[in-house]
Amino acid sequence: MKNILFGIFVLLLSACGNEEIVESPQLEKGDTVELTMSVNVPDVSSARSFDEKATIKSLYLVVFDKQGYLAESAQATDFQTNGDETSFKVTLHQTANKRIIHFIANYEIGNLDYGSESEIIGKMNVSDNQNAYWQRIELESGIANDNVTAVEMKRVPLLRNFAKITVNADASNFQFEGFAVVNSLNKGTIAPYNTQGGGFANFISGEASLSYNAITAQGYTGFVPGDAKVNSELPVENAFQMEPYYLYERQHPGDNTTTYILLKGKFNNGASTYYKLDMVYKNADDVLTYYNLLRNFQYVVTINSVTGNGYSTIEEAAAQPANNNFSGSVLTKSLLNISDGHERLLVSFTDTTVVSTDKITLKYKYIPDIQSANTNNGAVNLSLVKEGEVIGAVNQLSGQDSQGYGSIEITPNEPGDLTLTQTVTLIGGSLSRDVTFTLRKQQIMEVSCLPETVVGSVGESVDLFIKIPNGLSETLFPLTFLIEAEALSLYPDAAKDYMPVKVGASIVPSKNGASSFGFERELTYDAYKGLAVENGTKEIICYFLTNKEESSSAVYVYNKYFNLGKTSFTSLAVPKISITVPKNNLRANDEYSYVKIYTDSNYTTTVENSPEIQFTWYRGWSDSYYRMEDDLTLTFPETVTQLYFKSYTGKKASISVAELKKAVNGTAKTLNFK
């Protein structure tokens, strides 16, 4: 890793501040009441794109009944500002029934269709750096022009729909010249609907803002519009800013589009270089973890120390793992072998799916000094490899294998109806590796053969279709499917498919693990992505040929992540014909060794009972030639039109069945061996 910056850390922020609203009204058929409210808008630092000042330009109240369905909506009017307080009026229907009110500021709600809170409020979003504000209040006693309603609606805090990032430097050897944010979203939702727990996330208790941990404890990780797009454009030279940066809420995506910061600065009064920072913090287990960039929070980055120059170009810095998160960067998280130039940490895998309680072995190796290459696996902190939703038991094995790896034996829990995920961390010195285990029941696999019925002869085509779900995780790939015909009557059509043979325990249940053979079909993730989707599934085709006349068979397909697939095909019996050729009527041009007779040009399938013939020299009254020692009786399917002869010396000849029948009827035929 080239640059060397540290002490850079993203610090958790308190919420940006409260916006407040006072007094409120509500709905239903019947009498209305006009209420007066006021809004207190806190100061907000200027932004380059969002409004420089958090000003309430419009305000709507959307009212729902106690079941959470739309009752009415109204627009606030008569705005008057006095200092940092804005008052307004709104007219709502009076009611003694419970009401739920959503406050929507700086967003035009338009005509609302009847629906639930989540349907109506959840789909509201803004774009192009437009800021908006929201809050949800429940009025248990309904709406009236009384003290109860007035108290309930006093100082209602509005929630910003955007986050704020600031950067400051506190390192004497570093001159900070600005920062830029990469991979922000072009859209943001108005309200924080909680897709994990249902309902809307609570960011405020009374007038106090809840902490980041308190909000994530609700299961809330961010609510993003479904059609939001990521702006991955790198900043130009003059786009680095000292002022705060505002962006829409975004949960950590876990891929290479994660939001990050580019810093510009001079180390030890040298030339300007560039550094890359991830938005991370240390969790309770002291492991660096990505922030979800939640609305209404300010994220403060403080540069405490810098130990070297960054990268010379913006592009180079952007392409590298972050300076403050080398081990956990999305660019390095899947690497099995990681080094910072001093230490090295290796693991046998970083992501796996388990579908049974069969034990799994996780191997690891730690090299404190890559110059010496000596391992010190005892220095690896394994305390975070522990029981959880996926892992039922952990057993650290003693010693190390011939390659210097230590081993941990992991017993998964029994898979259930839910898909569960557990991530454990191995720490070696300043390096760490996250290993993710996903526990689920086996995926559904459907298999079928076409045609279902084939002619009972050798070389008939049988196509095997394997149907698997769309949306499989990349970590499952490459997928290798083991295919075995119970009657061992299929082999791959090499002209269409490459499938190597696999010898081992049979996957056919009735064979009870006896030695057998099948063929392996591999599917890469790129090939999987290229398959068409139909009814939520994707399909691969394996091409086979029959190697027997009576080829009827069940066909099994195995992959550990799926159920055992089973299908079958049937071969129709083909009528056979039998002919006897007098020994004098089938002759050879120049061959006297033993000869075998086949029904195919590949010389793999002999006629029934595999007869052998030998030609001997015969001297007649008027002619001499090689002829058969005895009469020849042949039995073969009536679909065969050509017979093939091969001698022990390797010479070959052929004759059509039609011509051979003439020899049966008295016309001598000569095989031309070559």
N, C-alpha and C positions, 0 to 999 in steps of 0.2 A: 504494500500500500504506500502510495507516494507521499501524500501530505501528512501533516502531523500536527494536528491541532487538538488541544483538549482542554477539559474544563468547560467546554461549551455544553450547556445543558438547557433544555426547555423546562421552564419552571411553571408549575400550575398557577393559574390566575384566579383570582376571584372574578365574579361576574362583572360585566362592564358597568353595572349600575342599575338602578331602578328607574323606570318611567312610572308615573303614578296617575291614577284616575280616581275621581271622587264622585260618588253617587251614581245611581243607575236606575233604569226602569225596565219593564217587560210587557208581555203580550196577551194574546187571546182575544176572542170575540167579546164585545162588551165595552165598558168605559175605558178611556185612555187616561194616562197621567203624564204630565210633562215634568221631567226632572232636570235639575241643573247639576252638571258635573264639572270637575276641573282635572287637568292633567299636569303633572309636574315632570318635565323632561330634563334629565341630567345632562351635563356637558359631555360631549363626545369629541375626542381628538379628530382633527381634520383628516380626511381620506382623499386619495387621488381620484377615486371613482364614485364611491358612495357619497351620499349627501355630507357636506362638510359639517353640518349641524343637524342633530337629531330633532327635526321639526315635524310635528304632527300636521299633515296637510289635509287628511280626511280621516274620518272615523265612522265605522259602522258597528252596530250591535246586532249580532245574529243570535236569536233566541230559540231554545229547544225545550220541549216538554220533559217531564221526569223520566220518560223512556228514552230520551235522547233523540227525538225526531223533531224536525223543523216546525216551529210555531209561528215565528214572524221575524222580520228584520227591519231595522230602521237606521237612518243616517243622522248623525249628530249635526247640529247647526249652531249658529250664533257663536262662533269661536271668538274669544277675547283673551288677549295675552297680557299678563301683568308680571314682568320679570321672567322667571322661569316657569310660571304657572299659566296654563291655558284653560279657560272655562268654556263650557258649551252646554247646549240643551238637547234633549232627545225625548221623543214621545213614544210610549209603549203602552200596551194593554195591561190593565190591572188584573190580577188574578191571585187567588189564595193557594193555588197549586204550585208545587215546586217548579222552578225554572232554572235553566242553565244558559248562561250568557257568554258568548265569545266576542271579545273586543278585537276588531280588525282595523288597524291603522295603516294608512298609506297604500291601500289596495282597494280597487273598485270591485265590489262583489257581484255587480250585475244582477240579473234575474235568477234567483235560486230555485232549482227544482226541489220538490219534496224529497227528503231523505234523512239519513242519520248524520250525527256529528262527524263520524269518520269519513263518510261519503262526501259531505259538503265541505267541511273545513280541511280535511286531509288532502283534497286535490287542489287547494289554493296554493299558487306559487308565483314568484316574481323572478325576473331575469335582468341581465344587463346592469348588474350592480345596484338595482333598486333596493332600498332598505324598506323593511316593513316591521310592524310591531303587533303583538298579540297577547291576550290573556284570557283565561277561562275562569268564570265564577259560578258557583252554585248558590242559588237563593232558595233555601228550604221552605221559607214562608211565602214564596211568591213575590209579586211586585205590587207595591202600593206607595202612595205619597205619604209615608210615615217615617218615624225614626228608625224602625228596624231596617227598612230598605236603605235609608240614608247611611246608617252605620256600616251595613254590609258592602255598600258601594263606595265607601270613602277610601281614597288612596289605593286604588287598584293598580298594582305594578305591571306595567307593560314589559314584554320580553322582546328583545331584539332578535331578528332572524339571522344575524350574522355574527361572526367571530372577529377578533382583533389580534393581530400579531405585532409585537414590538421587539426590537433588537437593540441592545446596548452593549458596549464593550467596557471591561474593567481590567484590561491587561496592558501593562506599561510598555510592552514590546510590540504592540499591535495597534496600527492606525485604522480604525473602522471607516470604510468609505461607502457603506450602503448595503442593502440587501434586496432580494427579489424572491417572490414565491412562485413555484412552478407546480402545475397540476391542480389548479383550483377549478371549481365548478362554475358553469355559466348560469345556473338556476338554483333557487333555494325555496323551500316550503315556508308558508306563513306560520304554521303551528307545529310543535314537536309531537306528532302522533307517535305513540310507542308501539311499534309492530310486534315487539316481544311480549309485552304484558297486556296490550290492549289499552284503550283510553289514551290520555295525553300525559306526557311526562310533566312532573312537578319540579319547577326550577326554583321556586321561591316559597319560603315558609314565613308567613306574616309579612314583614317587610325585609326579611333577611334572605339573601341569595344562598342557595344550597351549594355545597362544595361539589367539585367534579366527581369525587368518589360517591357522594350521596346520590347523585343523579344516575351514574352508571350502575349503582346498586339496584335501581329500579328496572334494570334491563335495557335502559335507553342508550343507544350508541349513535343516534343521529337518524334523521328522516329526510331522505333525498328524493326529489322528483324522479319518476321513472325514466323520463327522457332527458335528464341532465347530461351534459357533455363535459368532458375534461379538457381544459385548456393546457396542453402540454408544450406550448410554444416557449422556447427559451428566451430570456430577456436580452435586449440589445444593450450595448455598452452604457448608454445614458439612462437606462431604465432602473438602475439601482437607486434606492431611496433610503433616506434616513427616517422618514415619517412612518407612522404605523400603517400596516396593510390590513385591509378588511376583506373578508371572504365569506362565502356561504358555508353553512354547516356541511360537514362531510365525515362519514365514518371511515375508518382506515380500511382500504380496499383489499390489502393483503397481496397486492401484485405490483408490477413495475409502474403503475400510475399513482403510487402513493404521493401525497403532497409533501414537498420538501422546500427547504430554504437554500438559496445561493447567497453566500457572503462575498463581498469584495473588500480587500484590505491590504495593508502593507505590513510585512513582518520585518522588524528591526530596520525600519526606514528603507527597505528595499523597494523593488518594483511591485506594482499592484498584482495580486494573484487572487484566485477564487477558491472558495471552500464550499463544501456541501454539508448541510445539516438535516437530519431527520427530526421530526417532531416526536420526541420520545421522553420517557421518564422512567425512574426505577420503581417497580411495584413492590409489594410487601415482601416478596422473596428476593429483593435486590437484583431483579432482572430487568434490563431495559425493555420497555414496552411502548408500542406506538400509541399516541394519543388519538382518540376520536375528536375531531375538531368541532366541538359542540358550540351552538349558538350562545350568544350572550356572555361568552367567556373571553378574557384577554389572555393570550399566551405570551409570556415574557421570556425572551432568549437572552441570557447573560453570558457574555464571553469572558471567562475567568482567566484562561491562559491559552497561549498559542506557542507551539514548540517548533514550528517550521513553516516554510512557504507552502502555499496552496498550489493549485494548478494554474498553468499559464493562460489557459483559455476557458471561456464559459462552457464550451462544449465538452472539454475534457473533464471538468469538474462534475458536470451533470451526469456523465457516463459512469462515474466511479461510485463505489459504496460511500455512504456518508462518513464524514470524519468523526462524528460523535457516536456512530452506531455501526462499526464495521462488522461485528459478528451477527447482529440482528437485522442488517439491511435486507430489503426485499431483493436486492441484487445478489446477495450471498446466502440467503436463508436456506436454499436447497442444496448448497454445496456440502459434500461429504468430507471434504478435505479443505480446511481453512487455515490460513497463516497471515500474520500481520508483518512478516519479515523477520520476526524474532522467535515466536512460538508457533506451534502447529497443533491443531486439534482435529482428530478424525473420528467419524462415526460411520456405522454400516448403513444407516438410512436416516432420513429426516422426516419422512412422512409415510405412513402405512395404514392400510385398512384391514381390520380383523373381523372375521365373520364366525368365529368359533372360540372355544376356550383353549384351543391348542396353544402350547407355550411358544413364545417368541424370544429369540435371542438378539439383544441389542449389543453390538460391539463398539468399543471406543479405544482410542489411543491418544496420549498426550505427550508431546515432545517439547520440553521447556526451552531448549536451545536448538534451533534447526542446524546450527553449525556442527553440533556433536551427534545429533540424531539419536541420542539416548532417550528412551521412554521413561516416564514417571507416572504411570497410571494411578498410583496411590495418591497423587496430588489432585486428581479430578474430584470436584465436589459433586456428589451424586445425591445430595439430600433432597433435591427437587424431583428426583425420579421416585415417585411414591404412589400409593394407592389413590384411586380417584374414580371418576365415572366410568372410565374404560378399564383401568388397571385394577385387577383384583389382588394381585400379590407380586412382590418384587423380591428376587433372590440374587444377590451379588455373588458371582462365582469367583472362586479363588484362582490365583495364578493368571497366566496369559497364554495365548496360543502361539504357534510357531512364527507368526508375523508380528507379535508384540501387542496384540489387542487384548484388553480386558473384556469381560462379558457380564451382562446382566440378563438374567432369565425372568421374563415377564409373563404372568398368567392373566389373560384378559377375563373380564366378567362375561357372563352369559349374554349374548345379544338379545335385545328386546325389540319392541315395535318402533321405538324411537332411535334415531341416529344420534350417537353421542360422540363428543370429541374431547380429548384431553391432551394437553401439551406439557411435556416435561423438559427440563433444561439440564444439560451437563456443562459444567464450568471448569475450564482448565486455564489457570492464570488469568489473563485479561480477555481470553477468548471464551465463547460459549456457543453451544449448538442447541437449538430447539428441535425437539422430536415430537411430531404430532401423531397421535393414534386416533383413528376413527373406528368406532364400534357400530356395526349394523348387521341386520340379517342379510343373508345372501341376496344378491340381485336376481331378478327374474330373467331367465334366458329361454327362448323358444327356438326349437330346431325343427326342420322339415326337409324332406327329400322331394326332388322333382327330376324325372317323373316318379310317381309312386310305384309304377309297374314298368319293368324293362323286359326286353326280349332275353330269353335264356341263352345267351351266348357271351363269349369273351369280348371285352372291349366296348361294352355298352356304357354310355354316359350316364352318370348319376350326379346331380348337383345338390350339394348340401347347403342349406340356408340357416344361418345363425343370426337370430334377432335379439338385440340387447338394447337397454334403455338409452335414450338420448341424455346428455348432460352429465355423463360420468366424469369423475375427477381425473385430472391429468396425472395425479400420483398413482393411479392404478396401472398405468401403461408403462411399457408395452404389455398387452394382454396376450397370453399364449394359450390357445385352445388345443387340448389333446383329443383327437378323434379316433375312435376305434369301432370298426364293424365287428359285431359279435361273431359272424361267420368268417372273418378275415377275408372278405370277398371283394374288397375295394383297394385300389391304389391310386395315387394322385395322377391327374392328367398333366404331365410335365409340360405340355405345350401351352397350358393356361395358368398353371399354379406351381409354385415351389413349396413343398411341404416335406421337411425331412422326417425320416422314420424315427420313432421313439420306442425303444425296447425297455420293458419294465413290468411292474405289476399291472394287471388288467384293470380297467375302469368299469368293466362289465360286472354288475353285481353278482350274477350267477357264477362267475369264474372265481369268486372269493380271493381275489388278489394274486391268482396264479400268473406266472410269467406269460407275457403276450407282447403284442406290438401294435402301435397305432401311428398316427401322423400328426405333426404339430403345425398349427396355423397361427402365425404371429400377426397382431394388429397393433401398429404404432398409433400414437396420439394424433399425429398429423393425418394419417390415413383415416382415422376415426372421424376427425373433424370434417374431412371431405365427403363423408357418406351422407346421402340424402336422409332427411328426417320424415317419417311417415307415422302418424298417430303416436308420436312421442317415442318412437324407437328408430334404431338404425340397423341395417342388415348387411352382413358380409356373406359372400358366396365362396364355397370351396368346391373345386371341380375334381371329380373322381371318374374312374373307369372300372368296370367289373373285371375280375381276373378268373372267374369261374362261370361255367354255363349255369349251374344251379347256384345263383348268387344271392338269393333272398336272405335278408339279414336285418336285425335291429342295429341301429347306429347310435353310439353314445358320444357325447361331447362334454368334456370336463374343463373347468377352470375354478379355482378355489373361491373366487368372489361370487360365483353364480351357483344356482341349483344344477344338478346333473341333468343335462339335456338328453332327450331320447326321441328317436324317430325310427322309421323303418321303410324298406322298400321290398317289392316282391318281383321275382323273375318268373316269367312264364315258360313252361316246358315247351321246347321246340321239337316237333316231330323229327325223328331220325330216319335215315335211310341206310340200308346195308347192301353192299355189292361184293361180288367175288370175281376177282380177275384171274383167269387162267395163267399159270406161270409162264407160258410161252408168249403171252400177248402183252406183257410189260417188260420192256427191255431197257438196257442202259448203254450209253455210248462208250463209256470207259470207266467203269466203277465196279468193284467186286467186294468192297468192305460192307459191313453191316450198315443198314440205312433205317432211319426213323421217319415217320410221316406225321406232319403237323397240319393244323387247319388255319394257321395264321402266318403271315410273312415274317413275323418276328421270331418264329420258331420257338414259341413258348407253350403252345397247347397242342398236345398230340391227339390223334384220333382215338376213339374209345379202345381201351385195353392196351394201348401203346404197342402195337405189333412192330416187330423188326423184320426186315427182309435182307437177303443177301443175293447178290447177282453172281452167277458163275458162267464160265465160258462154255458155250454149247456149239458143237460142230455138227451141222446138218448135212444132208446130201448135196444141197446146192448153196448153202449159206452158213456163215458162222457169226455168232453174236453173244453178248452177255444177256442172260435172262434170269428170272427169279428161280430159286431152288424149288419153291413150292407155290401153290396157288395162294393168292392174297385176299383175305376177307377184311373189308373196311366198314366201320360203322361211324357215322358222323351226322350232325344236324343238317336238315335239308336246306338250311339257309347258307351253308358253305358252298361256294362256287369254285374254289380253287384249293388244291392240295399241294403241300410243300414237302420236299424230300431233302434230308440232310444226312450225309454219310459220316462215319466216324473219322474220316480223314478231313472233314470240313467242307467237302464239295456239296453244292446245292443244285437242286433242279425243281421244277414245278410243272403241273399239268392241270388243266381245267377239269372239273367233274364231268362236263359234257364229253370231253375227249376220252376220259377214262372209261366212261360208260360204253364207248365204242369198242374199247378193248375187251369189255365184258362180252360183247356180242360177236367177237371174232376178229376184229381188226387190230393188228399188232401196233402198239405205240412205243416209241423210244424216248426215254428221259435223257435230256442233254445236260449231264452234270458238268459244272464248272467250278 
